[in-house]
C-alpha cells in the first residue's frame, strides 16, 4: 500500500538558514496568547529573526511555560502565527504596530 504525500505542510513558510535583523518598523507585531500557548515551541524554528523563546520556568506554576516574543526584534512576518495556526493551537496574534504601541505603551523601533 502506497501512502500519498500530505499537502498539510505546503502553506507553511520555509525554515531559514540565516537569522536576519529588522530593517524597518514592522506593520504587525506577534503577541502570544498565553492562555492558548502550550509551550510546544513549534513556532520557534519558523522565526527568521529568532525572537521567540520560552518563558522562564519560574514565571509560571506549570510544567511547560508558554513562549514569548521579544517584540523589539519582531519583524511582523507572520511565519510564527501561520505555523502555530496550522500545526498547533492558534496561540499567536498579529497586532498592528500602532495598536500594539498604544495598548502596551511601548514604542517599536
N, C-alpha and C positions, 0 to 999 in steps of 0.2 A: 504494500500500500504506500503510495507516494503522498507526502504531505505538501500541500500548497504553501508557498511563502505568504506571510501575512503582510497586509498593507497597513497594519496598525501604526507602524513607526514612520511611514512616509512623510507625514506632516511635521515631524519633529525637526528642529534645526540640527545641523551637523555639529559635532563636537569640534572645538577649536584646538589647534596645536599650539598656538601662540596666545598668551594673555595680552590683551590690548589695554590702553589707557583712554580715559574720557577726553574727547577733543572739544566738544561744545556742551552747553547746558542741555540736558535731555528734555524732551517734551513730556515724558512719563517717568515715574519712579515706581519701582517694585516695592510693595509692602506686604509682609507676611501676616496672614490671618492666623494668629497663634492658637485660636480655638480649633481651627481645622487642621493645622500642621501636625503631622505625626512624627516629625523629625527624621523621616526616611532619607533625606538628603538627595533624593533623585534629581533635584533641580541644580545641585552644586556643579556637576560637570558641564552643564549646558551654559553656564555664565561665561561669556567671553572675556570678562574683566576680573573674574574670580572674586566677586564681592559678596558671596553668600557663605555663611559659616554657621555652625551650631552655636546655640546659646550656651553659656556656662552651665554646667550640670547643677551647680548650687543655686541657680536662679529659680529653679522650679523643683517641686517635690514629686517629680515623675521620673521614671527610668530613662526615657529618651526625650530630651527637650526639643522644642521646635527650633527651626533655623532662624537666622536673622540676616537682613540685608544691610550692608554698610552703605547707606543711602548716598553718602558723599562720593562714592565710587560708581554707583549705578549709572549705566548709560541709557536705560529705558528701552532696551532691545526687545523685551518681552519673551526672550527664549526660556527663562525660568518659569514664567507663568504658563507658557504653552506646554512645557514638559510636565509641570505639576498637574495641569488640567487633563492632559491626555493620558498620563501614566498613574496618577495617584488621586489626591483628594481636592484639587482645585482650591488650594490654600494661599495662592498669591494673587494679589490685586494690583493692577496697574492704575496708578492715580496720576492725573495731570499734575505737572510740576507746580503750577500756581496754587492748585488746591492743596497739594502736599505741604507747600511752604506756609500757607495760611492756617491749615489745621494744626500742624506740628510746630509752628512758629520757628521754622528753620529755613534759612536761605541756602539754596543749592548753588554751587559754583558751576 
